[in-house]
């Protein structure tokens, strides 16, 4: 099996509304693969089709070698899923939730080791309403992993979490992948993509508008680097202005900003060294993934 997920020309229509429009992509085994896009872009539709929860209108999709439309029951034994709207009854106890989810599968994982693995052993008798935000997220991950899946879908896992709980959840996602599980991560948090994902798909209005590593998307969309430094009296703009690969040099008092291609930092540093200029704050800068997303879709990605 070449890939965990293979999608070719996938389309989903609801009457006149096109939720997914000719999407093609693949996800490798043991990847953390991110999917980002504004609300209503088609992200959840894509996840639901891949998980066998909705049928496609046209195109081909294989998940773990299975067609989700034709083999949904077999597929669900091999995948885990946490959807954004997931909730539990307030008075349901942690061990009751785990036992309930375990009953859905033919070969569930033992519940006690699972609770221990995700730091919930001392909360086994606690009601869902008594858990902190981070503990609830750990419980949702445990429930998504109760069948020891080969592939897990995590939809807006860290929504509504404070920064500390969010970073703890990122550690949990890394642990999931370390166990050999492929992770599909749907998120609005671009820092999450940068910290966790091997590759990312950007979806807007049902279309795949970009695909690649976070670094590739940053370079592809911006195309330029920026170098900043503070100048002293020995620096003149003409030292850099005519060098190959440099597109602009601007000065605002002592602050210098140089733009150019991927070798910009080396070019600027070498030239300054030649003139015996050694600014202590020489640094390079690229557009953030938030900037790239805005440039690709015309829509800000809300956290």
C-alpha positions, 0 to 999 in steps of 0.5 A: 500500500503506497499511501495511507490516503490516495484521493483523485478528482474528489468532488462533493455536491449538495444540490447546487453547492459544490463542497469539494471541487476536483481535489487530488492529494495523498497522505503518506504512512506515519505522516502528520498531515495538516488541512487548513482553510476558512470556515466552510472551505470543505475541510470537514466534508473531506474528512467525513468522506475519508472516514466513511461518514459521507459519500462522494459525488464523484472521483476516487478515494482509497483510505488504507487501501479501502474505498470508504463508500464500499467498505465503511464498516471495515474501515472504521475498525482501522481508523480513529476520529475526533470531530470538532463538534464531539461532546460527551454527557456531563455526568458520564464518567471517564471510565464509562466513556472509554468502556462505551467506545470500546464496545463499538469495536471487535478488538479494542485496547485494554482500557486501564493501560490506555487511561494510564498512557494518556494521564487519565488513570487518576480521573477514571471516576471523574465526570466529564464536566469535572475535567479541565480543557486539556484533560477533555482533549486527552480523553478525546484522543484516548477515545479516538485511539481505543481501537488502536487505529492505523490512521486518526483524524483530529478535527480542531483538536485544540479549539478553545484551549489556552496556550499551555493546554494547546502545547500539551495537546501538541505533545500528545499528537507527536506521541500518537505519530510515534506509535506508528499512526498516521495523523490527519490534523484539521486546524485553524491554528497556523502555529500548530501546522508549523510545529507539527505537520510534515505537509499541509493542504490549503483548501478554499471554496472546495478547491485545493489551492496549495500543498506542500511542507510548511517551508515549501508553502512559505517559499512558494507563496512569498518567493522572497526573503527579507534581511534586517539590520541596523546600519552605522555610518560606514554603510551605504545602500549602494553596497548592496543595491546592485548585487545579483539576487537583491530586489530592493534595499530600503533605509529608515534612519539606521534600520535597513531592510533588504529583499531578495532570493533564497541566498539573500542572507549569505549575500548580505552577510558576505558583502557586509563582512567585505566592508568590515561591517558587523551589525549585531542584529543581522537577521532574516525574516519570511512571511508567516504561514498566516500571511501566506494563507491570507495571500493564497485565499484572500481570507484571514485564518481565524484562531 
